């Protein structure tokens, strides 16, 4: 019998074909083969909001091949990804190929390995229509908002704008944070810090003022700090209390989609979209030397912390053999998924825990290796013993004031021998304290007051935004990366180093939506919709009724907004720069056009001066002495060239440095690629040296 298996991607097809053998034919649908039409609304409002799907343009030949292969096969299995989107793709394939929906033709693979594929093929099932309906409902929500609200934005703000259900909430979070930063008023406060000494030879350690007469003390100005300083400089310093204890630190759980994206951003500098692309490659299959194509990680779109007993047992065996039994916890670790998690799949883990990153490195690209190492290390560490810390907290009496110091040293490194989780905020720092006992006299080496100011909340990074979206119940594992990509691509948000900053356009659109479409940008409302989608998936809510209720309410809001804003057009404020127009003396502003941002004179139409926006590097052109600026290729890749183009045609992929050549004083450049050689491009110079070794963090950036 001939058996046909349809998956989504060629890489996945190749890996699965190897395991299934010659009795099976495995082909790829290249993702969706049907969708709502681009040129019209595509939702039949009068007949139960039935979606009007069409075959995707450009896939006619592929669809013909799929139909032909299905006709020739005795059995067709639909093996698209094991999530809502994958279930919907299988449903569309079944509709197009004429497959019966009451037949067990749907198979799923949590991992693309021999056992994973065998388990999936041994348990075929019917297509889960509740999962399909949940995906379809989300698609209809997004179509209603996008198709009906976007034209309103064109009329009231600017043509070409778009609105989306999840993206609009993400923009609001970023704008709200920016408004908090602007409204923030720094408050002055002071600390009093002392350096004390004890023993022979003298051992110094730092302490900070904590109490006055046993109560917490806050110093708001220099006068208050000086009062403390005057009091303690001539007094006796004595150890009042020493508290020792052992603290246990537990490992972080294995990755789910959101934590993988956050940690890859912090440790490796990867954007969420890049992380998911690489993870998809690791899931679908990598050519390992001597083994052929093998999926190296489990499915990467998941919010479950569950792991299989087999994987846990493999991890235990590896820990015992590589580190010793001391690094195993007293009992096997199990982690509880957060409330509302789907729990359809395992956590993200290596499919073969015994395959270390170093063993796989020769078969992986640099990016694949970094991400596989991150996933492998996190999973193995999650099954290891706690780290034990000897901690000591010391109170030092100085008259009526109490100073405090705390520190720790590692008694047993446990899981930290392999992996420690990164954080957006600064973590604890180890302070070395000498042996101290209550009543012990101390010598004062130095005491001083230090001025500080409270700091505003930090701007969102990709990592912290994903964390906030997840905590607020906005979106699902599959939506975080495309949401961030969308708001950046649409120009609502810009990336400033790692920070996400709203643009004037983003703030303008956000204000309009907050004024006229409160629910669309309301965090709780959007989270509630996600909960309703979960109920559709569970078969507890009728999808058509849910869509109908949303549509009726939304259209009433849109009608009201049209009336209230009749004849009104919202202006996006110009972003003023320090660059002076050489024709009229005004400060030029940043505007956006078909080909991106440019500088323009605000005196238009009297003054029509425009300029390209130039990003200077600080480097000097080795050919003519002009400025070296950053440029973009057609594919968006950065390269460097002389600002005097076309009179000077110097260009290079090598990055200019602030450092100058020791031979000729020209700008030094760092070669693109892995070698990172630093060299001089001045003709006839020839200076060159190896770059300094990168540390682990830099290696990922």
Protein Blocks (a to p, Z undefined) as FASTA:
>chain_A
ZZddddfbfklmmmmmmmnommbccddeeiafbdcdfkbnopafknooiacddddehilm
mmmmmmmmmmmpmbdcdfbdfbfklmmmmmmmmmmnopafkbcfbccdfbdcfklmmmmm
mmgcdddfklmmmmmmmmmmmmmmmmmmmmmmmmmmoghiacdfklmmmmmmmmmmmmmm
mmpccdddddddddddedjdddddddddfbgghiacddfbfklmmmmmmmmmmmccddfb
dcdddddddddddddfklmmmmmmmmnopafklmmmmmmmmmnopcdehklpadfbdcfb
dcbfbdcfklmmmmmmmmmmmnojklpcfbdcdddddehiaolaccdddfblmlcfklmm
mmpcfklmmmmmmmmmmmmmmmmccdddddddddddehjbccdddddddfblklmlmocc
ddfbdcddddddddddehiacddfbdcdddddddddddddfklmmmmmmmnopajfklmm
mmmmmmmmnopaccehjbccddfklmmmmmmmmmmmmmlmgmklmmmmmmmmmmmmnopa
cfklmmmmmmmmmmmmmmmmmmmmgoiacdddddddfbdcfknopacdddddfkocaddd
fkbckbccdcdddddehiacfknopacdddddfkopacdddfkbckbccdcfbdcdfbdc
fklopacdddedjkopacdfbehklpacddddddfklmmZZ
